[in-house]
Structure formats: C-alpha cells, structure tokens
Amino acid sequence: MERVEIVEDDGEPFDDRPLDLAAEDAWTSAVRAWLWRHRGPVVAVVAVLLIALAGAQTVAVVRDRARSARLADTPGLIAPVGPDLRVRWTAGPTTAAMLFGAGYVGGAVVGGTVTAEEGVVLLGLDPTDGTQRWRTVPDVVPTVRVDIPGWVTCAPAHTRPVTAVCTAYVPADQDVQQAVWVLDPRDGTLLRSAMLPAQTSVLVADGLVVSAARAGGPETARWTVTGADALTGETTWTFTTPPLTVPTRREETSRLGSGAGLYLGPTPTGRVTLQAGERYWLLDAHDGTALRAVRGTPHAGGVVEGRGDALLEMAYDSAQETPGVLLLPAGRRVPVDGWPLWSAVDDGSVPEVLLLTAPGGPGGTTLSARDGRSGDPLWSLPVQPEQSVVLDGRLYVMAQDALVAVDLRTGQELWRTRVPSRTIRLATDAERLLLVGADLTVGAYALGDGRLLWERDLHDEIRRAASPTAGTLGVQPGEGFPWLVVLLSDESAVVLG
C-alpha cells in the first residue's frame, strides 16, 4: 500500500467550524416577518417595476417595428454591408442601362430595355451573380424610334402575391407613348398589359397603378386620376378635376404642359400630388380623397413637392425675386429663397420639415429648414451640402471634407467627422453611413457619433472584374435595388454588395 500525502492550498485556511443554524433561522424569520408586515408596499413596488420594464420593452418593440415599416418603403437604401464588401457581379452595357430603372421585387432584379433592334424586353436577374433568370417580350408594346429608343422603370406593387409593375416611356413624333406591364417576378409571367393614352402620367403607390389622363377639347379639358389594382386592373378610385382652360400660346403650352404631372409625397405619407397647369390637388393614394386643392403661380411652369400641409412650387423663371413659393392652407403664400435639398435617402421620419439650400454664408451656401405646416423658418447653418441622407430624424450631410450630422427639428449639429475630400458618393444601409472615394475606397461610419467603423479598398478588385482600361464615371445606389453600382466609361457597371 502506498503512502499518500495531502498538500494543503496556500490560500485561506478552511473553516471547519459548524454552522450556526439557529442564527440563520432567526435572520430568515426576521426577513420573512418584515416582508409580511410590509407586503402591500412591497407588492406595489414590484408591480411598478415589472410594469415599467414591460412598458419599456413594448415601447422599444413598437419603435423598432415602426422604423422597420418606414424603411421598407424608403427608396435608395442599400442592403446591409460589412467589411467583407466585394464585387458581386459585372454588367455589360445593356444590363447596366437596365439597372437604373430596375426594381428589386420578390427576390429578383426586374427591369427592361428598349432598343430599336429588339423593341421592349423585360428581364429578371439573380441578385447574387447577375445571371438571367427569365426574359419576357411583352405582347403590347409601343413603337420604338431609332434615334430615341426610350426606357423602362420597374417597381414592386405591394399586393398578394407580390407583383412587379414595369412602365415604358417611348418618345413618339408628337408625344410620349407609355405602356404598363404587370409580371410575376419569379418567372416573368405576364399577368396584365395596357397601353396608356397620350399625355398620361403614371406611378405606383400603395399597391395601385395611379394614372392621370387628359380628356376634353382644344380650349378646356379635365384630368382624371385613376387608382387601379396592380394585379387585376380593377379601378379602386377615381378623381376628376373641374374643367380647366388649356393654354393656347405655344410658349405657355410648353411651360405649363398640355398633360398632367403626378408626384409621390415624402415617404411614407401615402399622398399623390396632381399638377395640371397652375392647379394642384393633393390626393390620398389609398382612396383618392382630395385633401387639398391649390392654385399656384400663373405662368410659373415649376415643379412641386409636398411637405407637411404645404406644397412647394419652384419656378424656372430666374427673373423672380425668390425661386419658390410655399402654398399653405387657407390661401397663404410664403416666398422661399432657396432650392429644395435633394437627399439620396429620405425615410420620411420628419415629413413636415422642408430643407433648402441658397447662396450665401461663409462657405458660399446656406442650408436652412422651414416648417412645412406654417412656412416659418426653423434654422439655418453655414453648410455647403454636396450629398445628404435623411434617417431617423437626422440629416447627414457630406460637406467638402467633413461628414456632418444635424438634428432635423432643431438644426443642432450633433457631430462632425473629417473624411477624405475626394468622396464621390454618400449612401446608407440604415445602420451605418457609407462613403465611396474617387479611389474606390469605401468607408463605413457610425450613425451615432460618426466614428470610422471599417474601410475597404476595392480599386484592384473592381479593375480585375471590369475592363482594366475603363475609367470610373461615378458610384451610386441602384434606384430600385439595394446595391452600390460603379459606372464605368465603357458603359458597363460593377455591382458591389
């Protein structure tokens, strides 16, 4: 039998004294007695804490769901990316031209081409590698001109099942021909086709194909706006204007337009603005209810944008003292000294704030904001915005060599980060800001404080994927699908993701 020695640890000596169970029981009994005597307040406090915790969780869930729903309808967002950002696929000239009218629908990139040789062709591409899934030649097509072939735009219609709505704009001798096709994005099956009357404007809103068409004689005319189910073509609602005088002089006709213009309101308000000459109507896209009727500036020939309860009319006539007028309820008109700030992404989180840029300030340009409900000035900053993004109540501005975050309601500068001066594109995936440099380096910046999260140099990879002699024309998000596209001088493109 071997002798075994027990080596004790050098730590604290083991206390082998017996436990005082009586003292333990006395302390436990005292605690229980105190809890029993104060059971009412204790239960109330615990209940309040549980309710507060549940309430905080509920608020967070509701806020996250509201944000997700808002972002789902926000154009311009790209898919989430990380430091493994890479070249997904390359597109030849024909496919590259299609991408900027394409839509991401039902897991496919849906778009079309219009050429004098083939006419109209609708295509479905695999988003992962750009391979063609299907090719559909529509049965109803406009006549294609050799000199100006036209273009196709496609967008999802939120129907069950999800469908793709494609519209072709083809110049004719005296007007523009338009056709609408509804397809199954999975296999390109054509579900519905229609040629639109001349002088018709069309867009997709709230699962409906909304169109505005003119009817009438040479002196007076009415415009009828129709909301039709994208899948079945059944009319859901109609709105008809009163008789309007048609311009007779050629210069007025060219400025005021013999047709009508349709504009979607800021996402996700669900409003459609009809412009016919100098008259504007704000319609509910869901049921066609006329929310407002406004008379604009005679002979202005401008464009219109809805913000809050106001419509912004911009005039092309440089002789006017101010380029724009806010058309407010009750006939109020507020002159605006500035032009609307275009944002690559606007999630509609603060739809009542109108952003403007105007000459002036230390940097040569002033960024300002007005309340779209009252027309009152809100704030101004000496910032020269080159590109911008609106997300979660904040404005992110690329200004020369700095990336700046501003509170949309107050104008307070939240943070400022120095970035490479040769930045050619600002984009976002709703979780971070992405800056693409002229050297094809992509940097990701935090939304909260502007710190650099990661950086990826894609110059060599893009050059290997594309023609080595092709120059870079620009980088931009696809208009309807969530990836960055690098445009090259040989008319090809490289898709990043």
N, C-alpha and C positions, 0 to 999 in steps of 0.2 A: 504494500500500500504506500502511495506517495504522499509526502507531506505537502500541504498547500498552505501558502502564506497569503493572508488578506492584506493588501496595501490600501490604506485609507487615503481619501482625497485630501488635498492640501487646503480645501475650502473650509467653509464654516462647519464646526462640529455638529454632528447630528443630535438634535434634541429628542431624547427618548423618554422625556417626562410624559406621564399620562395626561390626556386631555381633560380639562375641567368641564365636563358635560353639564354640570349644574349651572355654571356661569353662562355657558352657551344657551341653555334653555331659558334662563332668566332674561337674557338680552333679546332673544327671539320673541318671547312672550310680551316684553315691553313694546317692541315694534308693532306687533300684531294689535296690541291694545290701543296704541296711538292711532294706527290706521283705522281701527274700528270706530274710535271716538270721532275721527275727522273724515269718515268715509264720504260724506256728502261733498265737501270741497275737493277731496282727492279725486273722486269720480268726475266731477265737473272739469277739473284741470286736465285730467287725462283725455276726456272727451273733446275739450277745446283743442288740445294738441293734435289729436287724431284728425279732427275736422280740418284744422289748419293744414296739416300735412296732405290730407286728401284733396283739399281745395287747391293747394299749390301744384300738386301733380295734375289735377284736372285742368287748371289754367295753362300749364305747360303743354299738355296734350292738345288742348283746343288751339293754342297758339301755333304749335307745330303743324297741326292739320290745316289751319288756315293758311299758313305760309306755303305748305306743300301744294294746296289747291291753287293758290295765287301763282306760284311758279310754274305749275303745269300749263298755264295759259300764257306764259310770258315768252315772246319770241326773242331770239338772239342768244339765249343761254346755251352753253356747250355742255357736253356730258362731263361728269366728274373726271378729273385727271390728277395724276401724281407724278413723282419724279421719274417714273418709267414711261413718260410721254414719248411717243415714237411715231414713225411714218406708218400709217395704216395701209394706204394704197395710193397709187398714182392714177390719174385720169387723163386720157387723151383730149384733144381739142373739143370734140363733140360732147363727150361726157362732162368735161369741165364747164362748158357753156350751160349744160343742163343743170349743174349743181346749184346755181344761184337762183333758180326758180323752183328747186325741188323741195319736197316736204318729207319729213320722217314720219311715216304712217304705218302702224301695225307691224313694226319691226323691219320695214323696208324703206329704202330711199326711193321715193316716187317722183318722177319728173318727166320731161318731154323735150323733144327737139322739133324745130320747124325749119325745113330746108326746101329749096326749090326742086331738088332732085327727088326726095322721098316724101315731101309733104310733112304731115304731122305724125310723129311716132312717140308713143308713151312707153316708158321704161321703168322697171323695178330692179334696183340693185341691192346686193347684200351689203349691209353697212360695215361688216368686218373686213372685207377684202375688195369690195367694189365690183365683184363679178355680177353678170347679168342674170337675174332670176327669171324675168319674163320680158316679153316685148309685145306690145299691142298696137295695131294700126286701127284707129277709130273708123267707124262706118260713116260718121257725119263729120266732114272736115271743110274748113273754108278754103278758098282759092289762094294759093301761095304765090307771091310775087318773087321774081328773080332778084331784084335789087334790094328789097327789104323783106326778108323772109318772115320776121315776127318771132314770138317767143311764147313759152308755156310756163305757167305757175301752177303748183300743186300744193294742197293743204289738207290736213285731216278734218273730217267732219265728225263731231262727237255724237255719233249715232250708234245704235246696236244692230248689227256689228259695226265696228269702225270702218269707215269708207274713206277713200281719197277722192277729192274733188279737184280736177285739173281744168284750167281755163286757158284757151289760146287767144292771143291778141295778134291778128294778122292785118297789116295795113292793106287797104284797098285803094282804088283810084281816088275816091272822094271821101272815104271814111275808114273806119276800123272794123273788120269783121271779128266776131267773137263766138266761141263755141265752148260749151261746158260738157265735161265727161265725168261720170261717177264710176269708180272702179273698186274692185276688191283688191287691196294692197298685197294679199298673199300670193295671188296668181295672175293678176292683171285682167281678170274677167270684167268685161264692160257691162255695167249694170244699167246705165242710163246715158243718153246723149241728147244734146239740144243745141241748135244754132240760135243765137240771140239776135233780136232786131238791131238794126243800126242805131248808133247813138245810145247804146246801153252801157251802164256801169254795173259791175258785179263784184261781189266779195262773199266770203264765207264767214258767218258769225252765228255762234250759239247753235251749231248743228244744222243751220239753214243756209241755203244759197239765196242771198239777198241781191236783187237786181233792181235797177231804176231805168225805166224806158219812157221815151217821149211819144206823145200822141197829140195830133192837132194839126191846124193849118199853118199857113205861112206867117200869120200875124199873131195868133195866140196859140198856146199849147198847154197841156197838162203833163205832169210827170207822175207815173205810177210806180211805187216801190212795192215789191212783192217779196215775201219771205216764203220759200218753198222747202219742203223736206228734202234733204240732200239725197236720201236713198230712194224715195218713191216719186219725188217731183210734185207731190200734192201741195197745193197752196195752203199755208198756215195763216197768213195775214196779208192784207194789202193796205196801202196808204196812197191817196191821190191828192195832189196839190190842187188849189184853185186855179182857174185859167190865168196864165202869165203872158205878158207881152213878149214876143220874140224880137230880139234886136234885128233891125233891118239893114243898118250900115255894116259893111264888111268888117271894118275895124272893130266895131262893137261886138260883132259875132265872134271874131277871133279871140277877143279878150274875155267876153262873158261866157262864151261857149254855147253852142246850139244844143248840146246834150246836158247831162247832169253828172255831178260828181258824188261819189259815196265815200265816206271816211269812217273808219272804226274809231271809237273813243279810246281813251287810255285804258289799257288792260288793268283789271278785268271788269270795267263798268258795264259792258253789255249794251253799249249805245252805238247807234249809227247816225251819222250826220249826212243829210242830203243837201247838196248845194245845187241850185238851179238859178243861174244868173246871179242876181244880188240878193236872193232869198235863201234862207237856211231853215231847215227843220231838224230838230233833234228827236230821234225816234228810239223807242225801246226795241232792241234787236229781238227780244223774245216774242213779243206780241204785236209790234208795230205801233204801239201807242205814241201819239205825238206829244212829247214832253215840252217842247218849246218851238215857237215859230218866230223868226227874227228877220228883219230887213237890214241888209248890210249897206255898205257904202256904194252909191251909184258909180259905175264905171271903174270900180277898183280892180276887178279882174284878179283877185288874190286867192290865197288858199286859206283853209280854215282848220282849226284844231280845237277840240273841246277840252276844257279844264274846269272842273267843278261845275258851277252853273253858268259859266261863261263860254262864249265862242270867240276864238281869236282869229280875226281877219287880217291877213297880211297883204299889202298892196305892192304891186310891182312898179308902180309909178314913183320914180325917185324924186319927183318934184314935190311930193307930200312932205310936210314937216316931220311927221313920225311915220314909220313904215307900217305900224299895226294899230288896230283898234280892238279893245275888248268889248264885246257885245254882251251886256249884262241883262238880267231880267228887268222888267218894267221900263225897257227902252233906254237904260243908262248906257253911255258910251264912254270908255276911258282910253285916251290915246296912250300908246305904248311905244317907248323909244328903245327899240331893240328887236332882235330876231329870236325865234324860238331856239333853244338849245336842243340839238338832236342828240339822243342817247342811244348807244348800241343796245342797251338793255334798260327797260323801264318796267318794273314789276307792278306798277300801279299802287304801291303802298301809301303814297301821298298824292292822290289824284287831283286834289284841289290846288296844288302849288304849280304855278307856271314859271318855268325857268327861261331867262332871256340873256342874250349877250349883246353888248353895244360898244362902240368905240369909246375910248376914254380910260382913265385910270393910269397908274404908274406903268403897267405892263402893256398899255395900248388898248386893252379890252377890259370891260367891267362885266362881271357875272352878277345877275340880280334875280330876285324872285318876287312874284306878285301872288296875292290871294285870288284864285280863280272864281271865288264866290262874290267878292266885293270889289276886286280890282285894286285893292290897297297894296302899296309896296310893303314887302316883308323884310328884305335885307339886300345888301349888295356887298360884293367882295372884289378887290383888285386882282382877279384871277383871269388868266388867259386860257380858257379851256380848249384843248386840242381834241380830246375824246372824253367821253363820260359814260357812266353807268349809274342807274338809279336802282337801289336794292335796300329793302327793309328800312325805309325812311331816311336813307343816307344817299348823298350824291358823292360818287367817287370820280375825281377829275384828274386826267393826265394833263398837266400844265408845264410845258417846256421840260425842265429836268426834275420835276417833282410829281409825286402822286399824292393827292390831297383828298381827305375825307371831310365832308361837310354835313352837318345836321340840316335836313331839308326844311324843317319848320322854323328854325331859329337862325340859320346861317353861321352857326358856331363852327369854327374849324376844329375838328376832333383830333386829327393827326396829319403830319406831313412827312413824307419819306423821299429822300433823294434817290433818283433812278437814272439809268443810262439815258443820255439826252437823245439818242437816235432810236427812240421807240416808235414803232410804226403801227402797233395795234394794242388796244386795251380790250380785254374780254373777261368773262367770268363764268364759273360753273355754279354760282350761288353759294359756294363755300370758301372761295378764295379768288383774288384778282390775278389775272394773267397778263403780263406784259411781254410782247414779242418785239425783239430788237431787229434792227436792219441787218445784223449779222446772224439772224435766225437763232438767237439765244432766247429761251423762254424762261421768265422768272415768275414765281408764284409768291404772292404777298397776302398776309393775313388781313381779313376784313376788319378785325377788331382794333389792331394797332399799327398795321402797315409794315410789320417786320417781314424780312425776306424768309420764306419757308424753304424753298429749294430753287435750283436753277438747272437748266438742261440746255446744252449746246447741241442743236440739231443741224448745223450747217453741213457737216460732212455726210450725214445720213441722208439728208434731202438731196444733196448733189449726187450721191450714188444711186438714189431711186429715180431721179429725173435726168434729163439731158445735162451733161456737165457744162455745156456752153450757154444754157438758158439762164437769163437773168431773173431776179426776183422783182415782180411788179408790186406785190403787196400781200398782206395776210389779212384774212377776215373770217369771221364765223359764217358758216353756211346760213342762208336766210331761213331755211326751214328745217335743217337737220343739225344735230348738235356736235359739230366738229370744226376745228380750225382748218382753213383751206389756204394753202400757199399758191398764189397765182404766179405763173412763170411767163417769160417773154415769148415763148414759142406756143402760147395759148393752151398749154397743158396745165395741170394742177397737181398738187400733192396734198393728201388728206392726212391730218395729224389726229391722234387720239390715244 
